Amino acid sequence: MNDVDVLIAGAGPIGLTAAIELRRHGVRIRIVDPLVEPPQYAKAVGIQPRTLEIFEGMGVLRQVLDAGLEMRGQLMYVNSTEVARIDLEMPADVPFRFHCLPQYATERILAERLDDLGTTVDRGTRLLGFDHDADGVTATLDGPQGEETIRCGYLVGCDGAHSTVRKGLGLTFEGAAFEEQYMLGDVAVDWSAPRGYSIRSTHQTDGVTDDGLVCIPLPGHQRYRMSMVVPDELASASSAPVGDGVAHGFEGTRKPGLEHIQAVVDRLAPEPATVSDLRWSSVFRISHRIVDSYSRGRVFVAGDAAHIHPPTGAQGMNTGIQDAHNLAWKLALAVDGLAADDLLATYDAERRPVGEEVVGRTVRNAREGVGADSSDPSYVMRREAQLLISYADSPIVGAPNGSGGPQPGERAPDASGLTREVISFDIRLYSLLDRRDHTAVLYADPDAGPAEVVDFEELADRLRQAGRDRMGVYVVASPEAQVGSTALPLIRDSAGLFAAGYAPAGSSIFIVRPDGYLGYRGPTADVASALDHLALTFR
């Protein structure tokens, strides 16, 4: 008998996301963190549209939006002259735009949500080590009451760049560090920059950049997180190597003061400006590394424990949150004895290629600029918003099917303009998705009639059975389809936007996973293929 089903090491955004999602499935967890108080640094600030979709499903979207502000774009200056302006606009089919929220606020909101689910973080408690076998994990913890040993079914390491879990598994962490050292500061500034726009200002000599300032907007009146190359007197004080050789994150005993930040603003700000009200500051280093595996046996790593890279494009925290989101629903099925034999192995199969791509891209972006590798702004915007992640090569997604629309392994797009009985206003497809269990959408094409109603209802029963009753089923019907007699929940594609977005080839089955990715699509007549697909996930 395990003390808990899952032990989570680390209570940053990634650990908290994993904890919330597991608790939403009823899994017994324990989450520990060595810090007595959560840090108050705006380490990660940008929240991508895809992460907002995840937060909506987790039940924290309202709180996240209330606490932050929209990231509207970026103004770029070279030698005090504006050279470019990027407006962050998303296509109409994407429900959310880009958002700014300091990491400490994100962590507070997630911790409060976890409290609502009956679990609090065990702070001041450190994972010292662990042993794992075929049946579980034995972990040694050191907390306020001293050392203790607990038994858990699984261990998830969300414990950062210097991860105890990663080291305990003996995973490699290949990569290197940037030579430059940087400093961060959370300040107010009295300039006329438009609200919600970041500022990137550089100095060039003979076309070579030799100085730079990046300012990311924060909630409040003219507040920014500013980053810049550290001055010599601070760099020399923070150059001691980290014990594990991973030079990443905050380090050093001396912190930048207002005078250090003001000196850079005086050199590089696009207009005369004064910084004030320094809330926090730090010197930091950047590395780019990735593990050789995201899991071994019953132990997993996620977030910075698995991949670290430059902060360009605000990819780090958002990628880690998707790691946790991908893993949690699979772990929940395994805990309940409902997972197919190889389901947990797909965490590494699906997420490590994403981590490899993000590490490589952010390194290129740090050197060349975001989007320098593409002439298609729409593609760059969707990619940086993390809407183009694909698990098409995953062993648990179906084969491509259809000439258009999302294919298995791709994000299931939202669709607006849907209607249903009782509700006076249009609804979105995402409002139907359970975000905890799988959802099957049965599309009734314009020619569907009473005969299809019988087929749909029989199909729904078989899908629920194959999904071990972890499957919601909806009929989304063309306005012309004559299926009003069905006992299944009936949604009308009144604006035709579901059909436009998903491009069904006649009456079709779409199976959406709990993490919002399309697992399968195919004709309703091919029941066997849909059931074979579900057998890859469910025991």
C-alpha positions in Angstrom: 0.0 0.0 0.0 1.6 3.3 -1.1 1.5 6.4 1.1 0.5 8.4 -2.0 -0.1 7.5 -5.6 2.2 10.2 -6.9 4.9 12.3 -5.3 5.8 15.6 -7.0 9.1 17.3 -6.2 8.9 21.0 -6.9 6.1 23.5 -6.5 6.7 25.9 -9.3 4.2 26.3 -12.1 5.1 22.9 -13.6 4.8 21.0 -10.3 1.6 22.8 -9.4 0.1 22.1 -12.9 0.8 18.4 -12.5 -0.6 18.4 -9.0 -3.9 20.1 -10.0 -4.5 17.8 -12.9 -3.8 14.7 -10.9 -6.1 15.9 -8.1 -8.8 16.7 -10.7 -8.7 13.0 -11.5 -8.9 12.0 -7.8 -5.3 10.9 -7.6 -3.7 10.9 -4.1 -0.6 13.1 -4.3 2.0 14.8 -2.2 3.9 17.9 -3.5 7.0 19.1 -1.7 9.3 22.0 -2.2 12.4 23.0 -0.2 11.5 26.7 -0.1 9.6 27.8 3.0 8.1 30.6 1.1 7.4 30.8 -2.7 9.9 33.1 -4.5 8.6 36.5 -5.5 10.5 36.8 -8.8 9.0 37.6 -12.2 11.2 34.9 -13.7 8.7 33.8 -16.3 6.3 36.5 -17.5 4.7 35.5 -20.9 1.8 33.1 -21.0 1.0 31.8 -24.4 -2.4 31.3 -26.0 -2.1 27.6 -25.7 -1.3 27.8 -22.0 -4.4 29.9 -21.5 -6.4 27.1 -23.1 -4.9 24.7 -20.6 -5.6 27.2 -17.7 -9.3 27.4 -18.9 -9.6 23.6 -18.5 -7.9 23.7 -15.1 -10.4 26.3 -13.8 -8.0 29.2 -13.3 -8.5 31.3 -16.5 -10.5 34.0 -14.8 -7.9 34.5 -12.0 -5.0 34.5 -14.5 -6.7 37.1 -16.8 -7.7 39.3 -13.8 -4.2 39.4 -12.5 -2.3 40.2 -15.7 -2.4 42.2 -18.9 -2.3 41.6 -22.6 1.0 41.4 -24.3 0.2 43.4 -27.4 3.5 43.5 -29.2 7.1 44.6 -29.3 8.8 47.9 -30.3 12.4 47.5 -31.5 15.1 50.2 -31.5 18.6 50.3 -32.8 20.8 53.2 -31.8 17.7 55.0 -30.4 15.8 54.7 -33.7 12.6 52.6 -34.0 13.3 50.0 -36.7 10.3 47.6 -36.3 7.0 47.1 -34.5 5.4 43.7 -34.1 1.7 43.5 -33.2 0.8 40.2 -31.6 -2.4 39.4 -33.3 -4.0 35.9 -33.4 -6.3 34.5 -36.1 -10.0 34.5 -35.4 -10.1 30.7 -34.8 -7.8 31.0 -31.7 -9.7 31.9 -28.5 -6.9 33.7 -26.6 -4.1 36.1 -27.3 -0.8 36.6 -25.5 -0.8 37.5 -21.8 1.7 38.9 -19.3 1.8 37.7 -15.6 4.7 37.4 -13.2 5.6 33.9 -12.3 5.0 34.5 -8.6 1.4 35.5 -9.4 0.9 32.4 -11.6 2.2 30.2 -8.8 -0.1 31.9 -6.3 -3.2 31.3 -8.5 -2.2 27.7 -9.1 -1.5 27.0 -5.4 -4.9 28.5 -4.5 -6.6 26.2 -7.0 -4.7 23.2 -5.5 -5.9 24.2 -2.1 -9.5 24.2 -3.4 -8.8 20.6 -4.5 -7.8 19.7 -0.9 -4.1 19.6 -1.2 -1.4 22.1 0.0 2.3 22.2 -0.8 4.6 20.7 1.9 7.0 23.7 2.0 10.4 23.4 3.6 10.5 19.8 2.6 13.3 18.6 0.3 13.6 15.4 -1.7 16.9 13.8 -0.6 16.9 10.7 -2.8 14.9 7.8 -4.0 15.0 4.2 -5.1 12.6 2.8 -7.7 11.5 -0.7 -8.7 8.8 -2.3 -10.8 6.1 -1.6 -8.2 6.8 1.9 -7.1 9.2 4.4 -5.6 10.7 4.8 -2.1 11.6 8.4 -1.4 13.5 10.0 1.4 12.4 13.5 2.4 13.8 16.0 4.8 11.3 18.4 6.3 10.5 20.5 9.4 10.0 17.3 11.4 13.3 15.7 10.2 13.8 12.9 7.7 11.1 10.5 6.6 10.7 7.8 4.1 7.6 7.4 2.0 6.4 4.9 -0.6 4.6 6.2 -3.8 3.5 4.7 -7.0 5.2 7.3 -9.2 7.6 10.2 -8.7 7.5 13.4 -10.9 10.6 15.7 -10.8 9.5 19.3 -11.4 12.5 20.5 -9.4 14.2 22.8 -11.8 17.5 23.0 -13.6 19.5 21.5 -10.7 17.0 18.6 -10.4 17.6 16.0 -7.7 15.2 13.6 -9.6 17.2 14.0 -12.9 20.5 13.3 -11.1 19.0 10.4 -9.2 17.9 8.8 -12.4 21.3 9.3 -13.9 20.0 11.1 -16.9 22.4 13.0 -19.1 21.8 16.8 -19.5 23.8 17.7 -22.6 24.3 21.2 -23.7 26.3 24.3 -22.9 26.1 27.8 -21.3 26.1 31.2 -22.9 29.2 33.2 -21.9 27.2 36.4 -21.2 25.8 37.1 -17.7 22.7 39.1 -17.4 20.8 41.0 -14.7 17.1 41.4 -14.2 15.1 44.0 -12.4 11.4 44.6 -11.7 11.0 48.4 -11.8 8.7 51.3 -12.7 9.7 53.6 -15.5 8.3 57.0 -16.5 8.3 56.8 -20.2 5.6 57.1 -22.9 5.8 53.5 -24.2 2.3 52.1 -25.1 0.8 49.8 -22.6 1.3 46.1 -23.2 4.3 46.5 -25.6 7.7 45.1 -24.8 10.8 47.2 -25.7 13.9 45.8 -27.3 16.6 48.4 -27.7 20.1 47.6 -28.8 23.2 49.5 -29.7 25.2 48.6 -32.8 28.7 49.5 -34.0 29.4 48.7 -37.6 26.3 46.5 -37.7 27.4 44.4 -34.7 25.2 44.5 -31.5 27.3 45.4 -28.5 24.7 46.5 -25.9 21.1 45.6 -25.3 18.0 46.2 -23.1 14.8 44.2 -23.1 11.8 45.4 -21.1 8.7 43.1 -20.7 5.5 44.8 -19.4 4.1 43.7 -16.0 0.8 44.4 -14.4 0.6 47.8 -12.6 1.4 51.3 -13.7 4.3 51.4 -16.1 6.0 48.4 -14.6 8.5 46.3 -16.5 10.9 43.4 -16.0 14.1 44.7 -17.5 17.0 42.5 -18.5 20.4 43.5 -19.7 24.1 42.4 -19.7 25.5 42.6 -16.2 28.2 45.2 -15.5 31.7 44.0 -14.7 31.5 44.6 -11.0 28.5 42.3 -10.6 29.7 39.7 -13.1 32.9 39.1 -11.2 31.0 38.5 -8.0 28.6 36.0 -9.5 31.0 33.9 -11.6 31.5 31.0 -9.1 30.5 27.8 -10.8 27.4 25.9 -9.7 28.2 22.6 -8.0 26.5 20.4 -10.7 28.1 22.4 -13.5 24.7 23.7 -14.8 25.0 27.5 -15.1 21.4 28.4 -15.4 19.1 30.7 -13.4 19.7 33.2 -10.6 23.1 33.2 -9.0 25.6 35.4 -7.1 25.4 37.3 -3.8 25.4 40.8 -5.2 22.1 42.1 -6.7 21.8 45.0 -9.1 20.6 48.3 -7.7 18.6 51.0 -9.3 21.8 52.7 -10.3 22.9 49.7 -12.4 19.6 49.5 -14.2 19.4 53.3 -14.6 22.9 53.3 -16.3 21.7 51.0 -19.0 18.4 52.9 -19.4 20.4 56.1 -19.8 22.4 54.4 -22.6 19.7 52.6 -24.4 16.1 53.8 -23.6 14.3 55.2 -26.7 13.6 58.4 -24.7 14.9 59.9 -21.5 13.5 57.9 -18.6 13.9 57.3 -14.9 13.5 53.9 -13.2 12.2 53.6 -9.7 10.5 51.3 -7.1 12.9 48.4 -7.5 10.9 45.3 -6.2 13.6 42.7 -6.9 16.7 42.2 -8.9 19.2 39.4 -9.7 22.1 38.3 -11.8 21.4 35.2 -13.9 23.0 32.8 -16.4 21.5 31.0 -19.4 22.3 27.5 -20.5 20.7 25.2 -23.2 20.4 21.6 -22.2 18.1 18.6 -22.6 17.9 15.2 -21.0 18.3 11.9 -22.9 15.0 10.6 -21.6 12.0 12.2 -19.8 11.3 9.0 -17.8 12.7 5.8 -16.5 10.4 3.2 -15.0 8.0 5.0 -12.6 10.0 8.2 -12.4 9.5 11.3 -14.7 11.0 14.7 -15.2 9.3 17.8 -16.5 10.0 21.5 -17.1 13.5 22.8 -16.3 14.4 19.4 -14.9 14.2 18.1 -18.5 15.1 21.1 -20.6 16.6 24.6 -20.2 17.1 27.2 -22.8 17.1 31.0 -23.5 14.0 32.9 -22.5 13.4 34.2 -26.0 9.8 33.9 -27.1 8.6 33.0 -23.5 8.8 29.3 -24.2 10.2 27.8 -21.0 7.4 27.8 -18.4 4.8 27.3 -21.1 6.6 24.2 -22.5 6.9 22.8 -18.9 3.2 23.3 -18.3 2.5 21.3 -21.4 4.9 18.6 -20.1 2.9 18.3 -16.9 -0.4 18.4 -18.7 0.6 15.7 -21.1 1.8 13.4 -18.3 -0.9 13.9 -15.7 -3.8 12.4 -17.6 -1.7 9.4 -18.5 -0.5 8.9 -14.9 -4.1 9.2 -13.7 -5.2 6.3 -15.9 -2.2 4.3 -14.8 -3.0 4.9 -11.1 -6.6 3.7 -11.7 -5.4 0.6 -13.6 -7.0 1.7 -16.8 -3.9 2.6 -18.9 -2.7 0.4 -21.7 0.7 -1.2 -21.1 2.8 1.3 -23.0 0.8 4.5 -22.3 3.3 6.0 -19.9 6.1 5.5 -22.3 4.4 7.9 -24.7 5.2 10.8 -22.4 8.8 10.7 -23.5 7.9 9.8 -27.1 5.6 12.9 -27.4 7.3 15.5 -25.2 11.0 15.0 -25.7 10.9 15.9 -29.4 9.1 19.1 -28.4 11.8 19.9 -25.9 14.5 19.3 -28.5 12.8 21.6 -30.9 12.2 24.4 -28.3 15.8 24.3 -27.1 17.2 24.5 -30.6 14.8 27.2 -31.7 15.3 29.4 -28.6 19.0 29.3 -29.0 18.7 30.4 -32.7 16.2 33.1 -31.7 18.6 34.4 -29.0 21.3 34.9 -31.7 19.2 35.8 -34.7 15.8 37.1 -33.4 12.4 35.5 -33.1 11.0 34.6 -36.5 14.3 35.2 -38.4 14.0 31.6 -39.8 10.6 32.2 -41.6 9.1 34.7 -43.9 5.5 33.7 -42.9 4.4 35.9 -39.9 1.2 33.8 -39.4 3.3 30.6 -39.0 5.7 32.3 -36.6 2.9 33.7 -34.5 1.2 30.3 -34.2 4.4 28.5 -33.5 5.5 30.9 -30.8 2.0 30.6 -29.3 2.6 26.9 -29.1 -0.4 26.0 -31.3 1.6 24.0 -33.8 2.9 21.3 -31.5 2.3 17.9 -33.1 2.4 14.4 -31.8 1.8 12.9 -35.2 4.5 10.3 -34.7 3.2 9.2 -31.4 2.3 5.5 -31.1 -1.1 6.3 -29.6 -2.6 8.6 -32.2 -4.4 7.6 -35.3 -3.2 7.7 -38.9 -3.9 10.9 -41.0 -7.4 10.9 -42.3 -9.0 13.5 -44.5 -7.8 16.1 -46.9 -8.1 19.0 -44.6 -8.6 20.0 -41.0 -6.5 18.9 -38.0 -4.9 15.5 -38.2 -4.4 13.1 -35.3 -1.6 14.3 -33.0 -2.3 18.0 -33.7 -4.1 20.5 -31.4 -7.8 20.2 -31.6 -8.9 23.7 -32.7 -11.7 25.5 -31.0 -14.9 26.4 -32.9 -17.4 29.1 -32.1 -20.9 29.7 -33.4 -22.3 26.5 -31.9 -25.8 26.4 -30.4 -27.8 24.1 -28.2 -31.1 23.9 -26.5 -31.6 26.1 -23.4 -28.6 28.3 -24.0 -29.5 31.7 -25.5 -26.0 32.6 -26.7 -23.6 30.9 -29.0 -21.1 28.5 -27.4 -17.6 27.3 -28.2 -16.4 23.7 -28.8 -14.0 24.0 -25.9 -16.9 24.6 -23.5 -18.0 21.1 -24.2 -14.6 19.4 -23.7 -14.2 17.8 -20.3 -10.5 18.6 -20.1 -10.2 15.7 -17.7 -11.4 12.8 -19.8 -11.5 12.0 -23.5 -14.3 13.5 -25.6 -15.8 12.0 -28.7 -17.4 14.4 -31.2 -19.7 12.7 -33.7 -20.3 15.0 -36.6 -23.6 14.6 -38.4 -23.3 15.8 -42.0 -26.1 17.6 -43.9 -27.5 14.3 -45.2 -27.8 12.6 -41.8 -31.2 11.6 -40.8 -33.1 9.3 -38.3 -31.2 6.2 -39.4 -27.9 7.9 -38.3 -29.4 8.7 -34.9 -29.5 4.9 -34.1 -26.0 4.4 -35.4 -24.7 7.4 -33.4 -26.2 6.1 -30.1 -24.9 2.6 -30.6 -21.5 4.1 -31.5 -21.5 6.2 -28.4 -22.1 3.2 -26.2 -19.2 1.3 -27.8 -16.9 4.3 -27.4 -17.7 4.8 -23.8 -17.1 1.1 -23.1 -13.8 1.2 -24.9 -12.9 4.3 -23.0 -13.7 2.7 -19.7 -16.4 5.3 -19.0 -13.7 8.1 -19.2 -15.3 9.4 -22.4 -17.8 12.2 -23.0 -19.8 12.0 -26.3 -21.5 14.9 -28.2 -23.2 15.1 -31.5 -22.2 18.2 -33.5 -24.7 18.4 -36.3 -24.8 20.4 -39.5 -27.9 22.8 -39.5 -29.5 20.6 -42.2 -29.0 17.2 -40.4 -32.2 15.6 -39.3 -31.0 14.2 -36.0 -33.1 16.2 -33.5 -34.5 13.0 -32.0 -31.2 11.8 -30.6 -30.9 11.1 -26.8 -27.2 12.2 -27.0 -26.3 15.8 -26.2 -27.0 17.6 -29.5 -25.0 20.7 -30.6 -25.7 22.5 -33.8 -22.9 23.9 -36.0 -25.1 26.8 -36.7 -22.3 29.1 -38.1 -20.6 26.3 -39.9 -17.3 27.0 -38.2 -16.8 23.5 -36.8 -17.1 22.0 -40.3 -14.9 24.8 -41.7 -12.2 24.1 -39.1 -12.3 20.3 -38.9 -13.2 19.6 -42.6 -15.1 16.4 -41.9 -15.5 14.0 -44.9 -19.1 13.1 -44.3 -20.4 12.0 -40.9 -17.2 11.5 -38.8 -15.8 10.7 -35.4 -13.3 13.0 -33.7 -11.7 11.8 -30.5 -10.1 14.6 -28.4 -7.7 13.7 -25.6 -7.8 15.4 -22.2 -4.8 17.5 -23.1 -6.7 19.0 -26.1 -5.0 17.1 -28.8 -6.8 15.2 -31.5 -6.2 11.5 -31.1 -8.3 10.1 -33.9 -10.5 11.1 -36.8 -12.4 8.9 -39.2 -15.8 8.1 -40.7 -18.5 7.0 -38.3 -18.9 3.8 -40.4 -15.4 2.6 -39.5 -16.1 1.8 -35.8 -13.4 -0.8 -35.7 -10.6 1.7 -36.3 -11.9 4.0 -33.6 -12.0 1.2 -31.1 -8.5 0.0 -32.1 -7.3 3.5 -31.5 -8.8 3.6 -28.0 -7.2 0.2 -27.2 -3.8 2.0 -27.5 -4.7 4.2 -24.5 -7.1 2.1 -22.4 -6.5 -1.3 -21.0 
